[in-house]
Amino acid sequence: MFEGYCSQTMDRRAVRARYGYEDERTAMDCKEAQRCIHLFLKDELDLDTAYQFVEHISSCSECMEELTVEYLLLEGISRLENAEDIDVQSELEDRLNRTITRKKVYKQLKAGLFLVGSMIVCMFLLGGV
């Protein structure tokens, strides 16, 4: 049903709405995660998909191994050409943690904007504006 889950041209919200899936926390399976690896490394996933990807990768050793190999191939080759050191594990962990942090900040910002909007509506309804 979600064929092409990580396609660059696919709008996940439209697909979820079309098939009646409103929950953004739809779990990602290994097949979907492996399709997303390259896009994650190129930083081309939307925030929700990236967060689901990181959640899956964090709990699946096989997909984490595949991600590590892909990361080593992409980053390692370019760094070796430039004679730079590479610490795959710590750099990959940093990248995964940044994705989680971005999602948390986004949620907090969204909640804050909702609160401010609600206060403005209440003030308007109470005649304070």
C-alpha positions as CSV (number, residue, x, y, z in Angstrom):
1,M,0.0,0.0,0.0
2,F,2.8,2.4,0.8
3,E,5.0,1.4,-2.2
4,G,7.7,4.0,-2.7
5,Y,7.4,5.1,1.0
6,C,10.6,7.2,0.8
7,S,10.2,8.4,-2.8
8,Q,11.3,12.0,-3.1
9,T,8.2,13.0,-5.0
10,M,5.8,11.3,-2.6
11,D,3.7,13.4,-0.2
12,R,3.2,11.1,2.8
13,R,0.4,13.3,4.2
14,A,-1.6,12.9,1.0
15,V,-1.2,9.1,1.1
16,R,-2.2,8.9,4.7
17,A,-5.3,11.0,4.1
18,R,-6.1,9.0,1.0
19,Y,-6.0,5.7,2.9
20,G,-7.5,7.0,6.1
21,Y,-4.3,6.9,8.2
22,E,-4.3,10.0,10.5
23,D,-1.8,8.7,13.0
24,E,1.7,10.1,12.2
25,R,3.3,7.4,14.4
26,T,2.7,4.6,11.9
27,A,5.6,2.2,12.6
28,M,8.2,1.8,9.9
29,D,9.3,-1.7,9.0
30,C,12.7,-2.9,7.9
31,K,11.9,-2.8,4.2
32,E,10.7,0.8,4.4
33,A,13.7,1.8,6.6
34,Q,16.2,0.3,4.1
35,R,14.6,2.3,1.3
36,C,15.0,5.4,3.4
37,I,18.7,5.0,4.3
38,H,20.1,6.8,1.3
39,L,17.6,9.6,1.5
40,F,18.3,10.0,5.3
41,L,22.0,10.2,4.6
42,K,21.4,12.8,1.9
43,D,19.1,14.7,4.4
44,E,16.2,14.4,2.0
45,L,13.5,12.9,4.3
46,D,10.7,15.1,5.7
47,L,10.8,15.5,9.5
48,D,8.1,12.9,10.3
49,T,9.6,10.2,8.1
50,A,13.1,10.9,9.4
51,Y,11.9,10.6,13.0
52,Q,10.1,7.3,12.2
53,F,13.3,6.1,10.5
54,V,15.4,7.0,13.5
55,E,13.0,5.2,15.8
56,H,13.2,2.1,13.7
57,I,17.0,2.2,13.3
58,S,17.4,2.6,17.1
59,S,15.5,-0.6,17.8
60,C,16.7,-2.7,14.8
61,S,20.3,-3.9,14.8
62,E,20.1,-5.2,11.2
63,C,18.9,-1.9,9.8
64,M,21.5,0.0,12.0
65,E,24.2,-2.2,10.5
66,E,22.9,-1.4,7.0
67,L,22.9,2.3,7.8
68,T,26.4,2.1,9.2
69,V,27.7,0.4,6.0
70,E,25.9,2.9,3.7
71,Y,27.3,5.8,5.8
72,L,30.8,4.4,5.7
73,L,30.5,4.1,1.9
74,L,29.2,7.6,1.4
75,E,31.3,9.5,3.9
76,G,34.3,7.2,4.0
77,I,35.2,7.3,0.4
78,S,35.1,11.1,0.2
79,R,37.1,11.4,3.5
80,L,39.7,8.9,2.4
81,E,40.2,10.9,-0.8
82,N,40.8,14.0,1.3
83,A,42.9,12.0,3.9
84,E,40.5,12.9,6.7
85,D,39.8,10.7,9.7
86,I,36.4,9.3,10.1
87,D,34.6,8.0,13.3
88,V,31.6,6.4,11.8
89,Q,29.9,5.4,15.0
90,S,30.0,8.7,16.8
91,E,29.2,10.8,13.6
92,L,26.2,8.5,12.8
93,E,24.9,8.7,16.4
94,D,25.2,12.5,16.3
95,R,23.2,12.6,13.1
96,L,20.5,10.3,14.5
97,N,20.3,12.3,17.8
98,R,20.0,15.6,15.8
99,T,16.9,14.2,14.0
100,I,15.3,13.3,17.3
101,T,16.1,16.7,18.8
102,R,14.7,18.5,15.7
103,K,11.4,16.6,16.0
104,K,11.1,17.4,19.7
105,V,11.8,21.1,19.1
106,Y,9.2,21.1,16.3
107,K,6.6,19.6,18.6
108,Q,7.3,22.1,21.3
109,L,7.1,25.0,18.8
110,K,3.8,23.7,17.4
111,A,2.4,23.4,20.9
112,G,3.5,26.9,21.8
113,L,1.9,28.3,18.7
114,F,-1.3,26.5,19.4
115,L,-1.3,27.9,23.0
116,V,-0.7,31.5,21.8
117,G,-3.4,31.1,19.1
118,S,-5.8,29.7,21.7
119,M,-5.2,32.7,24.0
120,I,-5.8,35.2,21.2
121,V,-9.1,33.5,20.3
122,C,-10.1,33.5,23.9
123,M,-9.3,37.2,24.3
124,F,-11.2,37.9,21.2
125,L,-14.2,35.9,22.4
126,L,-14.1,37.6,25.8
127,G,-14.0,41.0,24.2
128,G,-10.5,41.8,25.3
129,V,-9.2,42.8,21.9
